[in-house]
Amino acid sequence: MADTIGKAANGEDRIGRLTANWVYGALPMAVLLILFAPFVEGVALPVYLALPIYMLHQYEEHDADRFRKSINRMLGPKARGMSHASVWIINVIFVWFLLLAVFFAASVDPGWGVVAAYLMAINALVHIVVAIRARQYNPGLVTAILLFLPLSAWIFAAQPASLAQYLAGAVLIIALHAAIAFRATRPVR
């Protein structure tokens, strides 16, 4: 009992619960953000929608810890795999904050919206390739196909991006996915 009180007092237990259950805040937040969409104008709208659409995808993907368990099962016991903390960092820091930054950057120069399109399109392609190779559903596949691909196409069509912005967006998102894959597949020490 005293050990439980000590963990709660120093926040260790709270951090564990936060990193294990973050996705349950994504669903109501996605709905709330979608309700605000009518107040966003012009070419910024599809870039704005990238965050709540991504949150809906995250709910399909991470409900009941399905994605982390699926990845760790696929990688096997010799790989580092994904922890609750790494899943939280990837999805909250590298997705939510990245999409928020992209929305603000696209408000200044709409071409930067292509970063959001690349994030969703590449993620969707990874889900599709994994499903084809494994010949089965993987967590997040449905929303990747039904939501990410159309929204990515809309952003690519609506954003007047320069070649440099297209290249920067592609390199950034491919590097992000490569870093995640590299970390998860490293051997356990």
C-alpha positions as CSV (number, residue, x, y, z in Angstrom):
1,M,0.0,0.0,0.0
2,A,2.8,2.4,0.9
3,D,4.6,1.6,-2.3
4,T,1.4,2.4,-4.3
5,I,1.0,5.7,-2.5
6,G,4.7,6.5,-3.2
7,K,4.4,5.8,-6.9
8,A,1.3,8.0,-7.2
9,A,2.9,10.8,-5.2
10,N,6.0,11.0,-7.4
11,G,4.0,10.8,-10.6
12,E,5.5,7.5,-11.9
13,D,2.2,5.8,-12.0
14,R,0.5,8.8,-13.7
15,I,3.1,8.8,-16.5
16,G,2.5,5.1,-17.0
17,R,-1.3,5.6,-17.2
18,L,-0.9,8.6,-19.5
19,T,1.4,6.7,-22.0
20,A,-0.8,3.6,-21.9
21,N,-4.1,5.3,-22.3
22,W,-3.5,8.5,-24.3
23,V,-5.5,7.3,-27.3
24,Y,-8.8,7.6,-25.3
25,G,-8.4,11.4,-25.3
26,A,-7.9,11.4,-29.1
27,L,-11.4,10.3,-30.1
28,P,-13.3,13.1,-28.2
29,M,-10.7,15.7,-29.2
30,A,-11.0,14.6,-32.9
31,V,-14.8,15.2,-32.7
32,L,-14.3,18.6,-31.1
33,L,-11.8,19.7,-33.7
34,I,-14.0,18.5,-36.5
35,L,-16.9,20.6,-35.0
36,F,-14.6,23.7,-35.3
37,A,-13.8,23.0,-39.0
38,P,-16.6,25.3,-40.4
39,F,-14.6,28.2,-38.9
40,V,-11.5,27.4,-41.0
41,E,-11.4,29.0,-44.4
42,G,-9.8,28.4,-47.7
43,V,-6.8,26.1,-48.5
44,A,-6.1,25.8,-44.8
45,L,-9.2,23.6,-44.2
46,P,-7.8,20.2,-45.5
47,V,-4.5,20.9,-43.5
48,Y,-6.6,21.7,-40.4
49,L,-8.6,18.4,-40.8
50,A,-5.4,16.4,-40.9
51,L,-5.1,16.4,-37.1
52,P,-8.6,15.3,-36.2
53,I,-8.6,12.7,-39.0
54,Y,-5.2,11.4,-37.8
55,M,-6.7,11.2,-34.3
56,L,-9.6,9.0,-35.6
57,H,-7.0,6.8,-37.3
58,Q,-5.0,6.6,-34.0
59,Y,-8.1,5.5,-32.2
60,E,-8.7,2.6,-34.7
61,E,-5.0,1.8,-34.5
62,H,-4.2,2.0,-30.8
63,D,-7.5,1.1,-29.0
64,A,-6.8,-1.8,-26.7
65,D,-3.1,-1.4,-27.4
66,R,-3.6,-3.3,-30.7
67,F,-0.9,-1.6,-32.8
68,R,1.9,-1.9,-30.2
69,K,1.1,-5.5,-29.6
70,S,0.8,-6.3,-33.3
71,I,4.2,-4.6,-34.1
72,N,6.0,-6.3,-31.2
73,R,4.5,-9.7,-32.2
74,M,5.6,-9.1,-35.9
75,L,9.1,-8.0,-34.8
76,G,9.6,-10.9,-32.4
77,P,11.3,-11.2,-29.0
78,K,14.8,-10.3,-30.2
79,A,13.8,-6.8,-31.4
80,R,13.4,-3.8,-29.1
81,G,9.9,-3.2,-30.3
82,M,7.6,-0.5,-29.1
83,S,6.9,0.5,-25.5
84,H,3.9,2.5,-24.3
85,A,6.2,5.5,-23.9
86,S,7.6,5.2,-27.4
87,V,4.1,4.9,-28.9
88,W,3.0,8.0,-26.9
89,I,6.1,10.0,-28.0
90,I,5.6,9.1,-31.7
91,N,1.8,9.8,-31.7
92,V,1.5,12.8,-29.5
93,I,4.9,14.6,-30.0
94,F,5.7,13.6,-33.5
95,V,2.2,13.5,-35.0
96,W,0.0,15.9,-33.0
97,F,2.6,18.6,-32.6
98,L,4.0,18.2,-36.1
99,L,0.5,18.5,-37.6
100,L,-0.2,21.6,-35.4
101,A,3.1,23.1,-36.6
102,V,2.2,22.3,-40.2
103,F,-1.2,24.0,-39.8
104,F,0.5,27.2,-38.5
105,A,3.2,27.0,-41.2
106,A,0.6,26.5,-43.9
107,S,-1.3,29.5,-42.6
108,V,1.8,31.6,-43.5
109,D,2.7,29.7,-46.7
110,P,0.0,27.2,-47.8
111,G,2.7,25.0,-49.6
112,W,3.8,23.6,-46.2
113,G,0.5,21.8,-46.0
114,V,2.0,19.0,-48.2
115,V,3.9,17.8,-45.1
116,A,0.6,16.7,-43.6
117,A,-0.4,15.0,-46.9
118,Y,2.9,13.1,-46.9
119,L,2.5,12.1,-43.3
120,M,-0.9,10.5,-44.0
121,A,-0.1,9.1,-47.5
122,I,3.1,7.4,-46.4
123,N,1.5,6.0,-43.3
124,A,-1.4,4.7,-45.4
125,L,1.0,3.1,-47.9
126,V,2.9,1.4,-45.0
127,H,-0.4,0.0,-43.7
128,I,-1.4,-1.3,-47.2
129,V,2.0,-2.9,-47.9
130,V,2.0,-4.6,-44.4
131,A,-1.6,-5.9,-45.0
132,I,-0.7,-7.2,-48.5
133,R,2.5,-8.9,-47.2
134,A,0.8,-10.4,-44.2
135,R,-2.4,-11.1,-46.1
136,Q,-4.4,-9.8,-43.1
137,Y,-5.8,-6.6,-41.5
138,N,-3.5,-4.5,-39.4
139,P,-4.7,-2.0,-36.8
140,G,-5.3,1.3,-38.6
141,L,-5.7,-0.1,-42.1
142,V,-9.4,0.9,-42.6
143,T,-8.9,4.6,-41.6
144,A,-5.6,4.7,-43.5
145,I,-7.5,3.8,-46.7
146,L,-10.8,5.5,-46.2
147,L,-9.6,8.7,-44.5
148,F,-5.9,9.3,-45.2
149,L,-5.8,8.6,-48.9
150,P,-8.6,11.0,-49.8
151,L,-7.5,13.7,-47.4
152,S,-3.9,13.5,-48.7
153,A,-5.1,13.8,-52.3
154,W,-7.2,16.8,-51.3
155,I,-4.2,18.5,-49.6
156,F,-1.9,17.7,-52.5
157,A,-4.5,19.2,-55.0
158,A,-5.3,22.2,-52.9
159,Q,-1.9,23.3,-51.6
160,P,0.2,25.5,-54.0
161,A,3.5,24.0,-53.0
162,S,6.9,24.6,-54.5
163,L,9.2,21.7,-55.5
164,A,11.4,22.5,-52.5
165,Q,8.3,22.1,-50.2
166,Y,7.4,18.8,-51.8
167,L,10.9,17.5,-51.4
168,A,11.3,18.8,-47.8
169,G,8.0,17.2,-46.9
170,A,8.8,13.9,-48.4
171,V,12.3,13.7,-46.9
172,L,11.0,14.7,-43.4
173,I,8.2,12.2,-43.3
174,I,10.3,9.3,-44.8
175,A,13.1,10.1,-42.3
176,L,10.6,10.1,-39.4
177,H,9.2,6.7,-40.4
178,A,12.7,5.3,-41.0
179,A,13.8,6.5,-37.5
180,I,10.8,4.8,-35.9
181,A,11.4,1.6,-37.8
182,F,15.2,1.7,-37.0
183,R,14.5,2.2,-33.3
184,A,11.8,-0.5,-33.1
185,T,13.9,-3.2,-35.0
186,R,17.1,-2.7,-33.0
187,P,18.1,-5.8,-31.0
188,V,17.2,-5.9,-27.3
189,R,20.3,-5.4,-25.2
